[in-house]
Amino acid sequence: MGEYIYLTPDILERINRHLDKFPFPQQAIIPSLHDILDKYRDIPDQAVFELADYLKVPPSDIEGIVSFYDMFRHKKNARNHIRICRNLPCHLGRYQVLLEKIKKLTGADIGKNSPDGKWYIELVECIGSCAIAPAFLINDDLYDGSKIVSDEDLEKILSRYE
C-alpha cells in the first residue's frame, strides 16, 4: 500500500511503540485502534485497511475487533455522537427514560442519524461512570443522566452542540 491517509506520522510513531512492546503484531491492534479513535473520533474504513497493511495482518482481524467492541465505531455521518450506557448501574438508573427523551429531542434513533444529520445515538455497555448512572457521552463530553429531570434540562445540553 505504501502511502497512508489515516496513519499519519504521529499515529505511526505510536503504533511502532506498541509493536516494540509485543511479540506479535496482532497484539498491537487494539492500542493502535485507540490511537486512531483518539485522532479521528471514529474508525474510518480506509484506516482499517491501512492498519492491516502496516501490521501485515488480514483486514478481517481488525474489522472483527472494530465490530465487536462498542468503543470502536465506523464513521457515522452525523456531527455529534451520543453514547448512552446500558450496563447494570445505568439500567437501574433508568437509562431507557433518558434514551427516549434524547430520541424525541434529536429525531435520531439507535444506530441511525437524525434527519438533519446532527445526531447519532448508540447504546454502549460501559463508559466507566457508574457513580453518575445513567451516564452518557456527547462526543467526548460526559454527562450525568440522573440530573436530567425535564426535557428542558436536556435541551440546554443539546443546544451546546448545534
C-alpha positions as CSV (number, residue, x, y, z in Angstrom):
1,M,0.0,0.0,0.0
2,G,2.8,2.4,0.9
3,E,1.4,5.9,1.4
4,Y,-1.3,6.2,4.1
5,I,-4.0,8.8,4.6
6,Y,-5.1,8.0,8.2
7,L,-1.9,6.5,9.5
8,T,-0.2,9.9,9.9
9,P,3.4,10.1,11.2
10,D,2.3,10.7,14.8
11,I,0.0,7.7,14.7
12,L,2.7,5.5,13.0
13,E,5.1,6.6,15.8
14,R,2.6,5.3,18.4
15,I,1.9,2.1,16.5
16,N,5.7,1.5,16.4
17,R,5.9,1.9,20.2
18,H,3.1,-0.7,20.5
19,L,4.9,-3.1,18.2
20,D,8.0,-2.7,20.3
21,K,6.1,-3.9,23.4
22,F,4.5,-7.0,21.9
23,P,6.0,-10.1,20.2
24,F,3.1,-10.4,17.7
25,P,1.7,-7.6,15.5
26,Q,-1.9,-8.7,16.3
27,Q,-1.3,-7.6,19.9
28,A,-0.9,-4.0,18.7
29,I,-4.3,-3.9,17.0
30,I,-6.4,-2.6,19.9
31,P,-3.9,0.0,21.2
32,S,-3.5,1.2,17.6
33,L,-7.2,1.4,17.1
34,H,-7.4,3.6,20.3
35,D,-4.8,5.9,18.7
36,I,-6.9,6.2,15.5
37,L,-10.1,6.7,17.5
38,D,-8.4,9.4,19.6
39,K,-7.4,11.3,16.5
40,Y,-10.5,10.9,14.3
41,R,-13.3,10.1,16.8
42,D,-14.3,7.2,14.6
43,I,-12.5,4.3,12.8
44,P,-12.6,5.2,9.1
45,D,-13.0,2.2,6.8
46,Q,-9.8,3.1,5.0
47,A,-7.9,3.2,8.3
48,V,-8.8,-0.5,8.8
49,F,-7.1,-1.4,5.6
50,E,-4.1,0.9,6.2
51,L,-3.6,-0.6,9.7
52,A,-3.9,-4.1,8.3
53,D,-1.3,-3.3,5.7
54,Y,1.1,-1.7,8.2
55,L,0.8,-4.5,10.7
56,K,0.8,-7.2,8.0
57,V,-2.4,-8.8,9.3
58,P,-5.6,-9.6,7.4
59,P,-8.1,-6.7,7.4
60,S,-10.7,-9.2,8.8
61,D,-8.7,-9.4,12.1
62,I,-9.1,-5.6,12.6
63,E,-12.7,-5.5,11.4
64,G,-13.6,-8.2,13.8
65,I,-12.3,-6.2,16.7
66,V,-13.9,-2.9,15.5
67,S,-17.3,-4.6,15.1
68,F,-17.1,-6.5,18.4
69,Y,-16.2,-3.7,20.8
70,D,-18.7,-0.8,21.3
71,M,-15.8,1.6,22.0
72,F,-14.7,1.4,18.3
73,R,-17.1,2.5,15.7
74,H,-17.0,3.2,12.0
75,K,-17.5,6.7,10.7
76,K,-21.0,8.0,11.0
77,N,-22.1,11.0,9.1
78,A,-23.7,12.8,12.0
79,R,-21.9,15.7,13.5
80,N,-22.5,14.6,17.1
81,H,-22.4,11.1,18.6
82,I,-24.4,10.3,21.7
83,R,-23.4,7.2,23.6
84,I,-25.7,6.0,26.3
85,C,-24.5,3.4,28.8
86,R,-26.9,0.5,29.2
87,N,-24.9,-1.6,31.8
88,L,-26.5,-2.6,35.1
89,P,-26.0,0.6,37.1
90,C,-27.3,2.7,34.2
91,H,-30.1,0.2,33.6
92,L,-31.1,0.6,37.3
93,G,-30.8,4.3,36.8
94,R,-33.4,4.0,34.0
95,Y,-31.3,4.8,31.0
96,Q,-34.4,4.0,28.9
97,V,-36.1,7.1,30.1
98,L,-33.1,9.2,29.1
99,L,-32.9,7.4,25.8
100,E,-36.5,8.2,24.9
101,K,-36.0,11.9,25.8
102,I,-32.9,12.1,23.6
103,K,-34.6,10.3,20.7
104,K,-37.6,12.7,21.0
105,L,-35.4,15.8,21.1
106,T,-32.9,14.9,18.4
107,G,-35.0,12.9,16.0
108,A,-32.3,10.2,15.9
109,D,-32.7,6.6,16.8
110,I,-30.3,3.9,17.9
111,G,-27.9,3.2,15.1
112,K,-29.4,5.9,12.9
113,N,-28.6,9.5,12.1
114,S,-31.2,12.2,12.8
115,P,-32.9,13.5,9.7
116,D,-30.9,16.8,9.9
117,G,-27.6,14.9,10.2
118,K,-26.7,16.4,13.6
119,W,-27.1,13.4,15.9
120,Y,-26.2,9.7,16.0
121,I,-27.2,7.5,19.0
122,E,-25.7,4.3,20.2
123,L,-26.0,2.2,23.2
124,V,-22.8,1.0,24.8
125,E,-22.0,-1.5,27.5
126,C,-20.0,0.7,29.9
127,I,-18.4,4.2,29.8
128,G,-16.9,3.8,33.3
129,S,-19.0,6.3,35.1
130,C,-21.3,4.2,37.3
131,A,-21.4,6.8,40.0
132,I,-23.5,9.1,37.8
133,A,-25.8,6.5,36.3
134,P,-27.4,6.7,33.8
135,A,-24.2,8.2,32.2
136,F,-23.9,9.3,28.6
137,L,-21.4,10.9,26.3
138,I,-22.0,13.5,23.7
139,N,-18.8,13.3,21.5
140,D,-16.2,13.1,24.3
141,D,-18.2,15.1,26.9
142,L,-19.5,13.1,29.9
143,Y,-22.9,13.8,31.4
144,D,-24.8,12.7,34.5
145,G,-28.2,11.5,33.3
146,S,-29.6,11.4,36.8
147,K,-29.6,15.2,36.8
148,I,-31.8,15.5,33.8
149,V,-35.3,15.8,35.1
150,S,-37.0,17.5,32.3
151,D,-36.8,17.9,28.5
152,E,-35.6,21.5,29.1
153,D,-32.6,20.2,31.1
154,L,-31.6,18.0,28.1
155,E,-32.4,20.7,25.6
156,K,-29.8,23.0,27.3
157,I,-27.2,20.3,27.0
158,L,-28.0,19.5,23.4
159,S,-28.0,23.2,22.4
160,R,-24.3,23.3,23.1
161,Y,-23.7,21.1,20.1
162,E,-26.0,22.8,17.5
